Amino acid sequence: MAQFVGGFCLPHNPLITGAPDAPSKDQVARVMDAFTCVRTGIERLRADTVIVVGDDHYTMFGPEINPRILIGIGDVEGPIEPWLNITRRPVANDTELARHLMQQGFEQGFDWAVSKTLSLDHSAMVPIHLAVPANLRVVPVYVSCGVEPYISGARCQELGALLARAVASFPAERRVVILGTGGVSHWVGMPQMGQVNADFDHRVLGLVEGGQLDALIAMTDDEIVQAAGNGALELRNWIVAMAALPGHAARVIAYETVGAWVTGLGFAELVVPPSPQAT
């Protein structure tokens, strides 16, 4: 049977690969060490499939359409942005699991937007490129926390709970890891762009490490945007990952305030207790 074996919260900032020399070498090295920690963690968990939760930035769908929740179930490739310094390539999709997640969602009140041919943006491709082992399959999930109207934290919690139920009901063997991507403080296209609120970021990482999912969900759009910018709404991606792993423990891996990348970058591992049948 399938099971979630762990998860991670991590950044997807496009400047990490698009402008790799902008920060100091020491800071870049610490950020890359954190991505390496995620990748080795996925390997240690012996994962077969990684669910990557990201959000569009008017890059994939444009202003004409803003899917509330979307899943890729077929051909996947990326990145769509040519300036990321990531070679555009096919990404192996676990189509069998993806279709199961889709169907379970339909049956449980989640009207997914569904893509049979999907070009990924940086919110999925930066984590895939830097943290997902090359031999693993991916299921991309997108939620609307990058552009208005924003999905709520409560709905993201419900989505994570759906993923937990759906993975547990998948009849084939799978060891699944989930990545919640994005965050922490950053102002995208706003007058404050370039600022970082490290106090907010540390508060959020403390809530993650303390398992205080309800406190993250309770943060309103206005509260988040005022304190940490519209980009910090990507914490909703983290909520999906946390809610998919009930009973997890968490540990902060790293945090960096990177002015040159206009973002506070946070990394955390979501540790799932081993199941009784685990070997």
N, C-alpha and C positions, 0 to 999 in steps of 0.2 A: 504494500500500500504506500501511497505517497505521504510525505510529511514535510513540514517546515523544520529545518534544522538550524536556522539562525537568520540573522539579518544585520544590516548596517545602515546608518545614516551618514551621508557623505555629500560633499559639494559637487556641483556640475558646472561651475563657472567656466565660460568658454575661453577666458583669457589664460587659463592655466595651460592650455595647449596653444592658443592663438597668439599669446605674447609671453612665452616661457621665460624670457630673459628680463622682464620688466622689474621684478623684485630682486632683492639681494640673493646671491647664490646660497647663502645659509638658509634663508627662508624658503626658497624653492626646494632645497634638499629636505627640509622638514616636512613640507607638504607632500613631496613625492614619497617620503618614508611612510607617511600616513596612508597613502593609496596602496603602497606595497603591503602594509599591514592588513588592509582590507582584502587584497588579493590572496595573500597567504592564509588569511582566515577562511576565505571561501574554499581554498584547497584543503585546509585542515578539516573542514566540515564535510569533505567528500561530496560536494554538491554535484547534481546532474544538470540542474536548471536554475537560472537566476531570473526572478521577476524584477524588472527595473521600473520604478515609479518616477515619472518625470512630468513636465508640463510644457505646453507650447508657449511660444513668445511671439505669436503672429508670424512665425518662421515657416511652419509646416502648413497651416491652414489659411492664414491671412485673416483680415478683419471681417470677412464675409461669414465665417463659421467659427464657432468656439465650442467644440465638444465638451460636455460636462465630464464624462468619463469615456475613455476610448481604450480599446484593446486591439493589438495587432495579432492576427491569427494566420497570416500567410507569409508572403515574400516580404522580407525586411532588409533594408540596406541603409547606409548612411556613412558620414553625416551629410545633411543637406547643405550646410554652410561650408564653402570651399576654403575659408580662411582659418580653419581650426588647426591646420597642420596635422590632420588625421586623414590618411588615405581612405577615400570613399570605397566601400566594400560591402558585399553581402554579409548579413548577420544571421546566423542560424537561429531559427525560431522553433521553439518546442510547440509545434502546431497542434499536436494531440492534446497537450495540457491546456494550451490557449483556448482551443475550442470547448474544452470541458469547462473552463472558467467562464467563458462567454455564456454557455448554455445554463450553467448554474445561476449566473446572474439574471438571465431572463426569467428563470423559474422562481427567483426570490426577489423580484421587484427592482432589478437594476437593468434599465434599458441602455445597455452599452451602445455607444457608437463603435462600429466594427470596421476595421480596415484589413482587406485581403492583400493589399500592396501598400507598404508603409515606408516612407523615407524619414529616418530619425534625425532629430536635431541634437544640439549639444547636450540637452538635459539628459538624454540617454547615452549618447555616444561618448562623451567625456568619461563618465564612469565605466562604460564598457571597455573603452580603449585603455584606461589606466588601472582598472581594478578587477575586471572579469577575465579569468583564464580563457585562453583562446579556444579550448576544446569544448566549452560549455554552451548550451543552448540558452536562449533568452526569450522571455515573454515581455514585450513592452506594454506598459499601462500608462496612460496620460490622464491627468486630472486638471481641471481648469482653475489653477491658482496663479497662473502667470499673467493673465489678462482678465479684465472684467467681462461678465459678472463672475465673481469668485465662488468657487465651491466652498461649503462650510466645513469647519473642522468636524462637526458632528457627522456630516455625510461621509467624510473621509474615514472616520472611525467605523461607520457601517460598512464601507467598502473593504476596509481591512478585515473586519469580522467575516464578511462574505468570502474573501480570499482564503481565510483560515478554514472555513467550512468546506469550500470547494476543493481545496488541495487535499484535505482529509478524506474526501469522498472519491477522489480519483482512483480508479481501480488498478492502475499499473504502479510499479515501483518508481518512485522519484524522491530524491533528496533535494529540497528546494530552499534557496536562500532568497530573501527579498531585500532590495536596496531602496531606501527612501532618499531621494536626491534633492540637492538645492540648499538654499539658506546660506548663512544665517543673515545678518543684517546687510542690506545693500539697497540703494535707491536706483532704480532703472529708469533712465530718461527723466529724472526729476531734478529740481534745482540742487538738491543735496547730494547728487551723484558723486561718489568718491568718498563720502563719509562712511565710517563704520562705528557702530555702537557696541563696543566690546562688553559693556556692562549687561546689556540686553542679551548678547550672545552667551555669556557665561551663565546668566539666569536660565536661559533655555536649555543649555547643556546640563545644568543642575537638575532641571525638571526631567529631562530625558534619563539621566543617571538615577534619579530617584523614582522612576516609573510613574511619574505624575502626569499621566496621559490626560486626565480630566482638566488639569490646569492649562495644558496646551490647547485643548479643545475650547476652553472658555475664553481664550484670547479673541477679541473681535477684530474684524478687518481694520477698523479705524485705530484701535490700540496698537496693532502690529505696524501699520503703515506709519503712524506718527512716531513710534519709538525706533523703528528699524527699517523703514522703507517698504515699498511695494514688493521688492524681491524677497523679503522675509516671509511673505505669505507662502513661500515654498515649504515652510514648516508643515503645511498640510500634507505634503508628500511623506514627510517623516511620520506624521500621524497614521497614515495608511500602513506603513511598515510596522510601527509599534502595535497597532491594533490587530495586525495579522498574526502576532506572536503573543497570545495571552499567557501570562505567567512568566514572561521573560525577565531576566535581569539585564542591566545595561552598564557599560563602562565607557567613559570618554577616552578616545584614542589620542586625539590631538585637537588643538585650536590654534589658529593663526589669524591675526589681524593683518590683512595684506592690502595696504593702501593702493599699491600699484595695480592690483586686480580689483579694486573698489569693493571689496567684500570681506566679511568675516567668515572664515572657513572652519567648519566644525565637523568632526568625525567621531562616531560612536559605534560600538558594537552592541547588538541586541542578542543576548545569550539565551538560548532555549534549553531548559533542563532536558537531559537525555531521556528518551522514552524507555519504558521497561524492556521493550524488545530490541533496543539498540545494542549493537555489538561493538 
